[in-house]
């Protein structure tokens, strides 16, 4: 089995650990996307060297993120945002949790953020859009695993 197919299976396994159904609210396995959406995202995957497309978080054709076997590509705010998996150094929500929140407010904030900041080796940042809540955490967890694997840390 080649590396891209092995990574694709690993991504599917990791997401499957988070959810019994891989068709979530706005997060899909690539083959579950509509023909139109799949064609658009596949074009971006090829153009930006994302490898085999595996997982996508889609709000609309103007706001989405695609995880491939080589890179994560996100389109939002009218721009493409790209980070190769072997360059991932740190992951965290883009926005800081405000100070002084009650426990209930912290719980609500933790499931409401939609942008994950990826800091790459060399300090370059890339913000990707994700569907808030458990879908964002599943994507985050998967990217963390892939960043470590692709950098040779696992």
N, C-alpha and C positions, 0 to 999 in steps of 0.2 A: 504494500500500500504506500503510495507516495505521501509526502509530508502534508500537502494541502488537504487531501482526503482524510488523513489522520486527524488534522486540526479541526476539520469540519465535524467529524464524529465526536471529538472531544468537546467542542462547543455545544453540540446537541445534547451530549450527556450532562454537561454542567447545567444548562438551562432546564433539562428534564428533572434535575435534582430539586429545583425551585418550584416547579409547577407540574402537576399531573397532566394538564392539557397544554400543549405547546402553542395553541391559538389563544392568546391572551387578549386583553382589551385592545391595545394598539401595538402590541409586539407580536411578530409573526416569524415563523421559519420562512426563509426566502420563498420556498415553493408554495407556500400558502397565500402569497400575495396575488392580487388580481393581475391579469395579463398586462394591463397598461402600467400599473405601478411597478411590477417586476421588470418590465422592459426599461423603464426610466432608470430605476436603481441599478440595473445590470449595466447600463451604459456608463453611469458614473463609476461603478466598480471597475470596469475595464479601463476607463479613461484615467483613473487615479491609482491603478495598481493595487486594488484592495484584495486581489486573489479571488477564490471561490466565495460568492455571496452566501451567507448562512442565516443570519438573523437580522430582522429589520424592525425598527420602531417607527411607525408612520402616523403622523397627524394629518398630513396632506402632502401633495406633491411639492409644496413650498416649505415643508417642515418635516424632516425625517432623518433617521440615522441608520446606516447599514454597516453591519459587522461582517467582514470577510476574513479569509484565512491569512491575509497579510497586513490588513489595515482596517481602521474604522473610518468611514466617510459620513459626514453629517452635512445636511443642507438646511440652513435656517438663516433668517435675517438677510436673505438675498445672496448669501455667500456659501461656498463650499469650505468645510473644515475637515482636515485630514490629519491622522496620526498613524504611523506604521506601528504595528504591535511590538516590534523589537525596540522601539524608542520610548515606550511607556515607562515612566519613572514613578509617577504619583497620580492618584485619582482622588477627587473630592468634589462635593457639590460646589458649583461656581460661586454661589452666594453664601456668605457666612451667616450662621444662625445669630439673630439679634440677641443682645444681652438682656437679662432681666425677664425672660419669659417664664411663665408658670409651667408646671409640668405638663398640663394639658396643651398649652400653646407650643411647647417644645415637641410634643408628640405630633401635633398637627403640622408643624413646620417640617419635621422629619419625613413626612409622607407627601409633602406638597412641592418640593423642588423639582424642576424639570431640566436643569442644565448641569452636566457633569464636566468639571474641568480636568483635562488630562494634561499633566506636565510631562513633557518629553525630556529625554537626556539632552543636556545643554540648556535647559530652562525654558524652551519654547512651550507655550500653552495653546491648547485647542479646546474649545467648548463645544460639547455635543448635546443635542436635544434628546431627551428620553421621556417616555410616558411616566408620570409621577407615581410614587408609591412602590409596591412590590416589584413592578416591572423594571423600574430604574435600579433598584437594589440588585435584581438578578443580572441585569446588564453589567452593572458595576462589578459584581463578584466575578462574572465571566471575564471581563476585561482585566481585572487584577490577576487572575490565573494565567491568562494568555500573555500578559506583559511579562510575568515572571518566567513562563515557559520559553517565550521567544527570545528573552534576554539571556537564557541559559541558567537561570537561578533555581529552577526546579529539576 
